[in-house]
Amino acid sequence: MAILPEGFALPPLPYLVGLLVAVAAVVAAAARRRPAVTPRRVLAFVPWMVLGSAVHVLYAVDALPAVLRPLGGTPAVYLSVGVLGVGTFLACAAWAADAVAPVLAGVGTLLAAAAVAAAFLVGASDGTLAPFVPALGLVAAAAVAAGAWVLLARVYPEARITAPVGVLAVFGHSLDAVSTAVGIDVLGFAERTPLSRAIIEFAATLPTEPFLGTVWLFVLVKLLVVSGVVALFADYVREDPTEANVLLGFVAAVGLGPGAHNLILFSVLGGA
């Protein structure tokens, strides 16, 4: 069975080499300067996660300029936005140390807003823009995440120490799961990731399908996995908060990025 999602492809060699050099330079700079990574600074990366999602949507609808298109696919978009975001973070830490989080969040928000607006303009010009149902999915995801966090905190109170980054991780994966349910069971889209598709196809064979749809099991699995991961991070956050915040932020991005991508894409295309 395939593991990588459909559409996964490396960019042309010149772009790939340039990206790898940029990644190496940013990693080296981060290792040399070792700026403090606080929960507020991790949360400031949320707009950058949305930026990557919006850029990938522009790639999917063939709306990126030709020179930028190789940077918008998977996995190039993760590397390109990551380099830009971390590079901005390092610059803020060097020249605006007292305002890293707000400056980082502000720059990311401006770029993300521009990318989302560009994607919505494509949908509007094509007559397919329909953000209402995806917006309801966002509200539902927030409600599911809140319920999952409350349950996790009651079952395993130590998990509270991971907040607010742990809360972001739960929300990110709730958004991914719920948006997938909206896309497949409501709007008629298809799942591209093989493992996720296998879970959804199995759920479609169960007698619950007429009542709960085909994605409920995927939602449950995502919530259980992310809750377990956040619980495991409790001791890690206590012992090494800087490293734990970085890794837990990455866990959050793995959910929030695809979830935001789903909502933006569904809004732009309006339905399969």
C-alpha positions in Angstrom: 0.0 0.0 0.0 1.3 3.5 -0.9 2.2 5.7 2.0 2.8 9.1 0.5 -0.3 11.2 -0.4 -1.3 11.7 -4.0 0.5 14.7 -5.6 3.7 14.2 -3.6 6.6 15.1 -5.9 9.9 16.8 -5.5 10.4 20.2 -7.3 12.8 20.5 -10.2 16.4 20.0 -9.3 17.5 23.7 -9.2 14.6 24.5 -6.9 15.3 21.5 -4.7 18.9 22.4 -4.3 18.1 26.0 -3.5 15.5 24.9 -0.9 17.9 22.5 0.7 20.6 25.1 0.9 18.1 27.6 2.4 17.0 25.0 4.9 20.6 24.2 5.9 21.4 27.9 6.3 18.3 28.5 8.5 19.0 25.4 10.6 22.6 26.5 11.1 21.6 30.0 12.1 19.0 28.7 14.6 21.6 26.3 16.1 24.1 29.1 16.4 21.8 31.7 17.9 19.5 29.4 19.8 16.7 31.9 20.4 14.3 31.2 23.2 11.2 29.2 22.0 8.3 30.1 24.3 4.7 29.0 23.9 3.8 32.5 22.7 6.4 32.3 20.0 5.1 28.9 18.9 1.6 30.3 18.7 2.9 33.1 16.6 3.7 30.6 13.9 0.0 29.7 13.4 -0.5 32.3 10.6 2.5 30.8 8.8 0.9 27.4 8.9 -2.2 29.0 7.3 0.1 30.7 4.8 1.5 27.4 3.7 -2.0 25.9 3.3 -3.2 28.8 1.2 -0.1 28.7 -1.0 -0.7 25.0 -1.6 -4.3 25.7 -2.5 -3.1 28.3 -5.1 -0.8 25.6 -6.4 -3.7 23.1 -6.6 -5.9 25.5 -8.6 -3.0 26.5 -10.9 -3.0 30.1 -9.7 0.7 30.6 -8.7 3.0 32.5 -11.0 5.2 30.1 -13.0 8.4 31.1 -11.2 6.8 30.3 -7.8 4.8 27.2 -8.8 7.6 24.6 -8.0 7.6 26.0 -4.4 3.9 25.4 -3.9 3.7 21.6 -4.2 4.2 18.9 -1.7 6.7 18.8 0.0 8.3 22.0 -1.3 5.7 24.3 0.2 6.5 23.0 3.7 10.2 23.8 3.2 9.7 27.1 1.5 7.3 28.5 4.1 9.3 27.0 6.9 12.4 28.7 5.7 10.6 32.0 5.4 8.9 31.7 8.8 11.9 30.6 10.7 14.1 33.1 9.0 11.6 35.8 10.0 11.7 34.4 13.6 15.5 34.6 13.7 15.5 38.1 12.3 12.9 39.2 14.9 15.0 37.6 17.7 18.1 39.5 16.6 16.6 42.9 15.9 13.3 43.1 17.8 13.9 40.8 20.8 11.3 42.4 22.9 8.5 42.0 20.3 9.3 38.6 18.6 5.9 37.0 19.0 3.7 40.0 17.9 6.0 40.9 15.0 6.3 37.2 13.8 2.5 36.8 14.1 1.9 40.1 12.4 4.1 39.4 9.4 2.6 35.9 9.1 -0.9 37.2 9.3 -0.4 39.7 6.5 1.1 37.1 4.2 -1.5 34.5 5.1 -4.4 37.0 4.6 -3.0 37.9 1.2 -2.7 34.3 0.1 -6.2 33.4 1.3 -7.6 36.4 -0.4 -5.9 35.5 -3.6 -7.3 32.0 -3.4 -10.8 33.3 -2.7 -10.5 35.6 -5.7 -9.8 32.6 -7.9 -13.0 30.9 -6.6 -15.0 34.1 -7.0 -13.8 34.6 -10.6 -14.6 31.0 -11.4 -18.1 31.2 -9.7 -17.3 28.4 -7.3 -16.6 30.3 -4.1 -18.7 28.8 -1.3 -17.2 29.4 2.2 -20.3 28.8 4.3 -20.1 25.0 4.8 -16.3 25.1 5.4 -16.9 27.9 8.0 -19.4 25.7 9.8 -16.7 23.0 9.7 -14.3 25.4 11.4 -16.8 26.0 14.2 -17.5 22.3 14.6 -13.7 21.6 14.8 -13.3 24.2 17.5 -16.2 22.6 19.5 -14.7 19.1 19.0 -11.3 20.3 20.1 -12.7 22.0 23.2 -14.5 18.8 24.1 -11.4 16.6 23.5 -9.2 18.9 25.6 -11.6 19.0 28.5 -11.8 15.2 28.4 -8.1 14.8 28.2 -7.5 17.2 31.1 -9.9 15.3 33.3 -8.6 11.8 32.4 -4.9 12.9 32.6 -4.6 16.2 34.5 -0.9 16.4 33.9 -1.6 17.2 30.3 -2.6 20.7 31.3 1.1 21.6 31.6 1.4 21.4 27.8 -1.1 24.3 27.3 -1.3 26.4 25.2 0.7 24.5 22.6 -0.9 21.2 23.6 -4.3 22.8 23.1 -3.2 24.0 19.6 -2.1 20.5 18.8 -5.5 19.1 19.7 -7.3 21.8 17.8 -5.0 21.3 14.7 -5.8 17.6 14.4 -9.5 18.2 15.2 -9.5 20.7 12.3 -7.9 18.2 10.0 -10.3 15.4 11.0 -13.5 17.5 11.0 -12.6 19.3 7.8 -12.0 15.9 6.2 -15.4 14.7 7.3 -17.0 17.8 5.9 -15.2 17.4 2.6 -16.0 13.8 2.1 -19.4 13.3 3.7 -20.9 16.7 2.9 -19.1 18.1 -0.2 -18.1 14.9 -2.0 -14.3 15.3 -2.0 -11.9 12.4 -1.8 -9.1 11.6 0.6 -5.6 11.7 -0.9 -3.6 10.2 2.0 -3.5 6.4 1.7 -3.6 5.5 5.4 -6.4 8.0 6.1 -8.3 6.7 3.0 -8.0 3.1 4.3 -9.6 4.0 7.6 -12.4 5.9 5.9 -13.0 3.0 3.5 -13.2 0.6 6.4 -15.7 2.8 8.2 -17.8 2.9 5.1 -18.3 -0.9 5.4 -19.7 -0.7 8.9 -23.4 -0.6 9.8 -22.9 2.9 11.2 -22.4 4.4 7.8 -26.0 5.5 7.1 -26.1 7.3 10.5 -22.6 8.6 11.1 -21.1 8.8 7.6 -17.8 7.4 6.5 -15.3 9.6 8.4 -16.4 9.3 12.0 -13.8 6.6 12.7 -11.0 8.7 11.2 -12.1 11.6 13.4 -12.0 9.3 16.5 -8.6 7.9 15.6 -7.1 11.3 15.1 -8.4 12.6 18.4 -7.2 9.5 20.3 -3.7 9.7 18.7 -3.2 13.5 19.3 -4.5 13.2 22.8 -2.1 10.4 23.5 0.8 12.4 22.0 0.0 15.5 24.1 -0.3 13.4 27.2 3.2 11.9 26.5 4.6 15.4 26.2 3.6 16.4 29.7 6.9 15.2 31.4 8.9 16.4 28.4 7.5 20.0 28.8 8.3 19.9 32.4 11.9 18.7 31.9 12.9 20.6 28.7 10.2 23.2 27.8 12.1 24.7 24.9 12.7 21.5 23.0 9.2 20.2 23.9 7.5 23.3 22.6 9.3 23.1 19.3 8.3 19.4 18.8 4.8 19.9 20.0 4.5 22.9 17.7 5.5 20.6 14.9 2.8 18.1 16.0 0.3 21.0 15.9 1.4 22.1 12.4 1.0 18.5 11.0 -2.7 18.8 11.8 -3.4 22.5 11.4 -1.7 22.8 8.0 -3.8 20.1 6.3 -6.9 21.2 8.1 -6.6 24.8 7.0 -5.8 23.6 3.5 -9.0 21.6 3.4 -11.2 24.5 4.4 -9.6 27.0 2.0 -9.7 24.5 -0.9 -13.3 23.5 -0.2 -14.3 27.2 0.0 -12.6 27.9 -3.3 -13.9 24.9 -5.2 -17.4 24.8 -3.6 -17.7 21.1 -3.9 -16.3 18.1 -5.8 
